[in-house]
Amino acid sequence: MSTIGISANGKTALVTGASRGIGASIARRLAADGFFVWLNHPTEKDSAEPVVEEIVKSGHRARAIRADLAQVSEIRSMFEVIERESPTLDALVNNAGICPFAEWDAITEEVWDRTHNVNLRGAYFCTQLAAKLMVARGAAGRVIAISSISAIKGGTVQTHYCPTKAGLTGMMAAFAVCLGPHGITCNSVLPGTIETSMSAEYLAVAENRQRLESQTCVGYIGMPGDVAAAVSFLVREEARYITGCQLLVDGGEMVKHL
């Protein structure tokens, strides 16, 4: 159902955690922008193939690739396939992330480790391997981490999750310094509340939705496409002088509550 080859703009992107939500929206947008897109998914049960089929039916190019980002060996195997089958890698979007909501006194070592391994460690080794490939092939690449406003503000059921998102912004800043001389930019996108399956149950309660809407400047909750639009800009040539930044996509929630 998928196609390997040169994309419309001659560029290739990898989006992690692309089977649904923000990741799927980013993959669709980059494919529409002309990229050949690799859509990472963690398991066959949570497959990105339906999104790939949708992209291909729209006349664009994409392929699903499985790897559990909590396992560095699987990340390495994923990049071996990409290196072998794609002429280049021009953009990496570290989107994969989990947030098993739990109160601070209920966090176990297993929940802590799994959350950090997927959200932060997995993103680190994806960035390391992507950057090596970009440098080896002379690509003026783009690396983007989908962080969160939870990197800045706390959450009562996110004491394990917030550190991973703060870590992503710090990691992108450090990589920006390291990779800038190679023409590679590294940035973070920090979404606020977005309509996804992760937030669906919470937002289904009318009081919760109304409260979160009132916390924004614009008066409504964002959609995955709002995040994808930010990524679409950051991967362009026009964004070549933007690196190490933290781009808020939160409807003004942070500035309203400064």
N, C-alpha and C positions, 0 to 999 in steps of 0.2 A: 504493500500500500504506500510505501514511501519511496523517495527518489534520492539517490546520491549523485552529486555532480556539482558543477559550477552554478552558483546562484545568479539571479538577475544582475546584482551589483558586484558579483565576483567575490563576495565575502561570506564568511561562515560564523555562526554564533552558537554558543552552548548556553541553554537556560536550565538550571537545576530546579527540581521540584516543579516540573512543568505540566503535570497531569491535570491540574485544576486551578481555580482561583487566580491569584495574581500571576503565577508562573505561566499558566496557560494563556492568559491575556497578553503577557509580554511576548511569548513565543509567536502568537498570531500576529502581533504588531510588527515584530522584526521580520517575519516572513513576508508580510505585506510591504515592508520597506525594501525588500529585495534580498534579504539574507537567506542562505540555506541554514536551517535551524535544527540543531540537535536538541531534542526534548528529553531531559533526564527524568526518570521515575524510579522509585525505590524498589517496587515489587511488581510482579505480573498482575497481582490483584488490583494495585493502584497504577494501572498502565496509562501511558500517555498516547497510546495508539489511536484512541478516538479523536484526540486533538490533532494528531498528525493527519488522519484521514480527512478531517475538516479542512486543514491547511492545504492539502494536496488537491482536494476538490475545488478549492478556490483558485487553483492555478499556480500555487507557490510550492516551495520545496522544503521538506522536513523529514526527519527520521527520529524515532524513539530509541532511547538507549537506557538500559537498566543499570543502576548502581545504587546500592545503599551507601549514602555518604557518611554513615557512621563507621564504615569499614574502609580504611585507607587502601587496602588491597583492591577493593572493588573500584575505587576512584582511579587507581593506576591502570586497571584493566580497561576502564572506560576511555581514558585518554590514549591508550594504545590503539584502540579502535579508531578514535577520531584522528589521530596522527596518521594512521595507515590509510584511511579512507577519505579524508578531506585534504584538499591542496593547501589549506591555511586555516588558522583560527584567528578571527579578528575581534571577537567580543565574547566575554564570559559574563553571565549574569548569575551571581550567587543568590538564588532566591529560596532554595530549599530551607525549610524551617518547621519546627514543631513547637507547640506550646500546650502541654498537658496541664491544664489549669489545676492548681492545688494551693491550699493555704501554706504559709511558711513553715508551720510546725508539722506538716504532713509530707514534706519533700523527702523522698528516700534517696539513697546513693544511686540507685538504678535510674530513677527519674532524672536526677541531676546529670549523671553521666550521659545518658541518652540524649538529653536536650543539648548539652554542650558539644557532644560528638557530632551531631547532625548540624546544628546551627553555626558553630564556630570552627571546630577542628576540621569538619568536612569542607567548609568554605576556604579555610587556609590552604589545604592541600590541593583543592581545585585551582585556587589562584596560583599557587606555586607551579603546578604542572602546566597550566594554561600559559603563564608568563614564559616559562622555558620554551614552549612551542612557538609563541609569538616572537621571542627574541631569535630563536634559531632560524625562523623563516622570514625575519625582517618585517614583521607586521607592526604597523603603528596601532597597536591594539587598545581595546577598551575593557576595563574590568569594573563591574558595578555590583555592589552588595545591596540587597534589599534588607535594610535594617528596620527601624521602627522608632516612633516617638517614645517607645518604651526604653530606648537607649538613653533618654534624657529624663523622663519622668517615671515614677514608680508605679507598680500595680500590686494590689493586695494578693492576687493569686499568681503573680509572675516573678517572685523573688529568684527563681532559677532561670527564667527567660530573659529578664532585663539585662543581666550581665552579658549574655551572649550577644545581644543586639548592640550594647555599648562596645563590646569587643570587636564587632564587625566594623564599626566606624573608626576605631583606633587602628585596626588592621589595615583598612583601606588608606588611612593617612600614612602609615609606615610604608606600605607598598608604593604609594604615590612617590615618595622620596626615592625609593630603590629603583623604580621602573621608569621614572620620568626621563632619564638619559637615553632610554631605549625607545622613546616616543610612545610609551604606554601610559594612559591615564587611568586613575583609580578613584572612584567616587562612591559615595553612599547615598541611597534614596531612603528617606524615612517616612513611610506612610503613617497616617493617623488611622482612625477607624475606617475600615473598608468592608464593603459587602462581600463576604466570602463564606464558604462553608464553616470556616473556623469561628466566625463571629455570628453565624446564622441563629443559633439557639439563643444567644444572649440578646440579639437584636429583635428576636421574635416577641420579647416582652415589651409592650408599648412604652412603659415608663423608662426602660433602659434606652430605647431608641430616641425618645424625646429628650432625655438628658444629654445624650451624646450629640445629638443634632444641635442642641442649644449651646454646647461648648465650642462649636466652630464659629468662625466669622461668617461663613456663607449660609449656614442654616440647614445643611444637609450632609449626609454621609457619602463618602467617596465610593467610586466603583473601581474594579481592577483596571479598567482602561485608563483611569487617571494616572495610575502608577506606570502603566505601560507607555503612556505618552512621555513621561519624564525620562524613562529609559531610552526611548526612541531618539530623544534629543541628545542625550549624553553619549550615544554611540556614533553620532555624526562627526564629520570632519569639522563642522562649525563649532563643535565643543572641544576642540583640541587644546585650548588654553585653560580648560576647567579641570582641575585635578585636586584630589584631597578634600573635596567639598562634601558637605552634608546637606542634601536637598530635601527640604520638608515638603511632603505632599499630604497635608493634613487639614485643608480647608481653613487654615488660620487658627487651629486649636491652640498651638503653643503661644502665639503672640497674644491671643486673647486672654491668656492666663498667666502672662509674665508678671 
